[in-house]
Every structure is written in C-alpha cells, then in structure tokens.
C-alpha cells in the first residue's frame, strides 16, 4: 500500500530535481520515504510552498493529516475530498500565500475560486503566470512549461528499465484558448520508488517523470480536474485581457 508520504514524494520529485521547488532532492527522498517521524515529514513537505497550503486546507476540512493518502491524492490527482472544501475558507486560506505572486491578477483570480478546487491543476493554470504569457511572443515556451508542469495522463506503450514510453495527452494554444490537443508519444523516467508499470496501464506524469499508475477512478478524477481548470483559466484570462486592454 502506497503511503501518502511516498505518493507526495513521487509527484513532488520531478520539479524538485529540476530545482523549481522544495529542499534538495536527496532530502526529499530521505525525508518522505525513509523517515518515520511525523515532525520530520512535515518539515520537508512545508518547504514546498506551493503544495503545502493546499494539503493543510484539504486536511483541515476532512479531519485528516496533511500527508494522509487521500489528502495527497486529492491535491495531485483529485478525489471527493475537494468538493468538501468551502470556497470562502479556501479563499481566505490562500490569500496570504498567493496574493503576492498573483499581483494585479489577484482580484480576478480570487473570483475564480468558487469554480475551482484546491488541486494542483488550479495552481498550474490559475496561480502561475504562464497562461498570461501565452498572449505574448513567448507562447510556445509558455505552453511547454504549462504542459510539463500539469499532471498529465497517458497509456504505457513500452518499458525499458527506468524508461517508460507513453502515449498521452497534450495541450494546444489556438491564439485565444488552451485546448486539449492530440495524443503524442513521449519517453519519461519512473519517479522515486515508482513500481514498474505494465504495458497498457494508465499512468500520471509530471515534468519528465512517470509518477503513478492510475486506477480508472483516479484517471477520471485527473481528467475532471484538468478540464475544470483549463476552462476556468481560459475564462479568467479573457477577463484579464479586457481589464488590461481598457486600462
């Protein structure tokens, strides 16, 4: 049985290994997979300043520990715990954390909380500034970052050691909106301590790593949260475009 700490480590390792967030990756692996002390686990995860507020929020409304498996799954993939979070409570909890990052976008972003969920997809599509950069001359790079940063899904085509060939989802930018694009094949590596998947298995990917095999319920939840937040991001981006074009 995968623990919540191990699941968090598998999804958090890819951006951590690239130096984007959290402690050094050696500390991540040691702290979440090999240390039993709850205080040490919490210390390591708190260094992920993007994920930790969401884990605390989901845990608080569900009377669970932030590293409970269901809480971690809700944040990275999605599950029923997300629907129990009151938008007002959520909005108040992340105001201090993310207002500074959003800057002038915050008032528009905060309006979207009622339609979003405290899931990684909200952070990628709505909090990060990359969606706004799609309308600049850096659209190709911005879309690539969004596509790699989101939790995406695919089906295993072949496995060779730690390398996994996957045929999976991609994003498109049509000049106005983010859309789901055609499937593509890519080769990713297995993340920290991820079991070898079978050919045909649905899997979740983050940056250049496969992070977990997905059960049908999990795949459906990941698709749901992705579609929800892509739709929300497109709506918020159109509102921001009108605000800035009229100023």
Secondary structure, DSSP 8 states (H G I E B T S, - for coil): ---HHHHHHHHHHHHHHTTSSSS-HHHHHIIIII---HHHHHHHHTT-TTTHHHHHHHHHHHT--TTSHHHHHHHHT--GGGGGS-HHHHHHHHHHHHHHHHGGGHHHHHHGGGT--SSHHHIIIIISTHHHHTTTTTHHHHHHHHHHHS-EEEEEEEEETTEEEEEE--EEE-SS-EEE---EEEEEEE-TT-----TT-EEEEETTEEEEE--HHHHHHHHHHHHHHHHHHHHHHHHHHHHHHH-
